[in-house]
Amino acid sequence: MTDQTRRTFLKQAALGTAAVLAYPSARALGANDRIRVGMIGVGDRGNDLLDQIRKVPNVDLVAMADIYSRRRDQAKSKVPGIQTFDDYRRLLDMKDIDGVIVASPLHIHARHFIDTLAAGKDLYSEKTMTWSIPEADRCLNAAKTSGKVVQIGLQHESSGALTDARQWIKDGWVGKVTQVESYMGRNTPHGHGQWVRPVPSDCTEQNVDWKAFLNGRPDRPFDPYKLINWRLFWEFSGGNCAENMVHQMAWIMSALDLPEPSAAYMSGGVFSEKDGREVPDTIVVTLEFPQDTVVTWQSTFSNKHYGLGDRILGSDGTLEHHFEEPLEYWPEKVNRPSGESTKGQSPNQDHMKNWIDCIRSRGTPNAPVELGYRSALAVHMANLSYRHKKRMTLEEAKSMQPEYS
Ligand SMILES: NC(=O)c1ccc[n+]([C@@H]2O[C@H](COP(=O)([O-])OP(=O)(O)OC[C@H]3O[C@@H](n4cnc5c(N)ncnc54)[C@H](O)[C@@H]3O)[C@@H](O)[C@H]2O)c1
């Protein structure tokens, strides 16, 4: 293969089924009909989502697909009567499934995303929406053309703190925002790398469809460590920007109604977790936005004293956000002398139920595909900057081909 043919082949393979043009309509749902749901990729996060979907009234979880037999056995023991498949396409063939939840590893999201819509199903797709920018373009187009309900697994979009932030910003309490600081710190005991999971003894070539996991990446012998710890390697992962920054960036983008970043810069490295991983454990990202705003995100895996938070710094007031806690507001007395500090009270919504409600109403969910797209671009621009060791503009990032290693 020439380099060009190889690149084209790899690109197509990474994007999933090449020609996806038909979007059959879903079965017509009456207000009292039960909604039938399937899941693709039911590992750690998939099991959380499985518990969540089973709590939503009038929903039946009827099928799941996973390439690893252990996951199928777990689902069968948890959900009586569930149908299980090793090939997700058999699940998508089921005509009586209305919606599909995708919680596969990042590098397979785009394939599962596009094929689910092509099968005429509504979609809940875990974040980050895709592994690369060209895949994000394809998924955005597929979602728009399909007319299906697409919720991205950015669950903080359903938080009461976001409702309060939007309202207070709209009411002029915050003024002009030129800077946002966000941060996320974790720690792990000495000798145990953050994110590293043990490989179960039944994780063997016989019990796993390794080729389906590779999803077009160069073929190689079965590697159970990479299957279980895909997060540590660029060809499957987007590192901590894709795992965690995306949640905070999406929240900030929604609060301030920010478009895609115009440029990104990221520094850091593998400084604390020297276990052979490729993705950095220590990160400083700067994202520039066209509306006079700069957002920073800092993250370390070797100190959690300050935990996780976002500070929106406005000329007239400050918003401080910690996940799962009420939003806090302080006035800048010089510009808002009569302002009072306040704590938010808006309730959180159930992100999964919001998806199901939208399947019934055909409304737009709290984390729509456009937000999945913008937040994915922020992730990929930051990672491209880090990997190319330069400030990355939106135009340059969009012109680049994804690399597997
Ligand atoms: N929203 C959140 O707060 C949140 C939290 C954690 C993880 N996530 C996201 O959820 C996704 C999954 O993460 P995880 O920690 O559960 O990973 P995981 O490795 O535990 O689970 C992935 C599952 O997908 C299966 N799989 C792999 N290739 C497949 C294929 N081709 N077809 C079908 N199944 C396949 C694996 O066997 C595994 O069971 C990631 O995108 C991650 O970023 C989101």
The ligand as an SDF file (V2000), in Angstrom:
LIG
                    3D

 44 48  0  0  0  0  0  0  0  0999 V2000
  -19.7250   10.2360   31.4560 N   0  0  0  0  0  0  0  0  0  0  0  0
  -18.8730    9.8130   32.3680 C   0  0  0  0  0  0  0  0  0  0  0  0
  -18.8140   10.3300   33.4790 O   0  0  0  0  0  0  0  0  0  0  0  0
  -17.9440    8.6860   32.0360 C   0  0  0  0  0  0  0  0  0  0  0  0
  -17.2620    8.0280   33.0570 C   0  0  0  0  0  0  0  0  0  0  0  0
  -16.4080    6.9790   32.7200 C   0  0  0  0  0  0  0  0  0  0  0  0
  -16.2440    6.6200   31.3980 C   0  0  0  0  0  0  0  0  0  0  0  0
  -16.9110    7.2880   30.4170 N   0  0  0  0  0  0  0  0  0  0  0  0
  -16.7270    6.9290   28.9960 C   0  0  0  0  0  0  0  0  0  0  0  0
  -17.3320    5.6660   28.7490 O   0  0  0  0  0  0  0  0  0  0  0  0
  -16.6000    4.9830   27.7220 C   0  0  0  0  0  0  0  0  0  0  0  0
  -16.2150    3.5920   28.2100 C   0  0  0  0  0  0  0  0  0  0  0  0
  -15.3350    3.7030   29.3130 O   0  0  0  0  0  0  0  0  0  0  0  0
  -15.1490    2.4630   30.3250 P   0  0  0  0  0  0  0  0  0  0  0  0
  -14.3180    2.9360   31.4400 O   0  0  0  0  0  0  0  0  0  0  0  0
  -16.4660    1.8630   30.6180 O   0  0  0  0  0  0  0  0  0  0  0  0
  -14.3040    1.4590   29.4270 O   0  0  0  0  0  0  0  0  0  0  0  0
  -14.2780   -0.1350   29.5880 P   0  0  0  0  0  0  0  0  0  0  0  0
  -13.0630   -0.6220   28.9000 O   0  0  0  0  0  0  0  0  0  0  0  0
  -14.4950   -0.5080   31.0180 O   0  0  0  0  0  0  0  0  0  0  0  0
  -15.5900   -0.5970   28.7930 O   0  0  0  0  0  0  0  0  0  0  0  0
  -15.6550   -0.6360   27.3890 C   0  0  0  0  0  0  0  0  0  0  0  0
  -16.4380   -1.8750   26.9960 C   0  0  0  0  0  0  0  0  0  0  0  0
  -16.5420   -1.8970   25.5710 O   0  0  0  0  0  0  0  0  0  0  0  0
  -16.2810   -3.2030   25.1170 C   0  0  0  0  0  0  0  0  0  0  0  0
  -15.8480   -3.1180   23.7200 N   0  0  0  0  0  0  0  0  0  0  0  0
  -14.6070   -2.8820   23.2220 C   0  0  0  0  0  0  0  0  0  0  0  0
  -14.6460   -2.8910   21.8820 N   0  0  0  0  0  0  0  0  0  0  0  0
  -15.9270   -3.1360   21.5130 C   0  0  0  0  0  0  0  0  0  0  0  0
  -16.5810   -3.2740   20.2600 C   0  0  0  0  0  0  0  0  0  0  0  0
  -15.9220   -3.1450   19.0940 N   0  0  0  0  0  0  0  0  0  0  0  0
  -17.9050   -3.5520   20.2680 N   0  0  0  0  0  0  0  0  0  0  0  0
  -18.5860   -3.6800   21.4420 C   0  0  0  0  0  0  0  0  0  0  0  0
  -18.0130   -3.5620   22.6540 N   0  0  0  0  0  0  0  0  0  0  0  0
  -16.7030   -3.2760   22.6830 C   0  0  0  0  0  0  0  0  0  0  0  0
  -15.2390   -3.7480   26.0740 C   0  0  0  0  0  0  0  0  0  0  0  0
  -15.1980   -5.1520   26.0760 O   0  0  0  0  0  0  0  0  0  0  0  0
  -15.7290   -3.1730   27.4050 C   0  0  0  0  0  0  0  0  0  0  0  0
  -16.6420   -4.0290   28.0470 O   0  0  0  0  0  0  0  0  0  0  0  0
  -15.4140    5.8600   27.3850 C   0  0  0  0  0  0  0  0  0  0  0  0
  -15.7060    6.6390   26.2580 O   0  0  0  0  0  0  0  0  0  0  0  0
  -15.2820    6.7620   28.5980 C   0  0  0  0  0  0  0  0  0  0  0  0
  -14.7080    8.0060   28.3110 O   0  0  0  0  0  0  0  0  0  0  0  0
  -17.7680    8.2980   30.7240 C   0  0  0  0  0  0  0  0  0  0  0  0
  1  2  1  0
  2  3  2  0
  2  4  1  0
  4  5  1  0
  4 44  2  0
  5  6  2  0
  6  7  1  0
  7  8  2  0
  8  9  1  0
  8 44  1  0
  9 10  1  0
  9 42  1  0
 10 11  1  0
 11 12  1  0
 11 40  1  0
 12 13  1  0
 13 14  1  0
 14 15  2  0
 14 16  1  0
 14 17  1  0
 17 18  1  0
 18 19  2  0
 18 20  1  0
 18 21  1  0
 21 22  1  0
 22 23  1  0
 23 24  1  0
 23 38  1  0
 24 25  1  0
 25 26  1  0
 25 36  1  0
 26 27  1  0
 26 35  1  0
 27 28  2  0
 28 29  1  0
 29 30  1  0
 29 35  2  0
 30 31  1  0
 30 32  2  0
 32 33  1  0
 33 34  2  0
 34 35  1  0
 36 37  1  0
 36 38  1  0
 38 39  1  0
 40 41  1  0
 40 42  1  0
 42 43  1  0
M  CHG  2   8   1  16  -1
M  END
$$$$
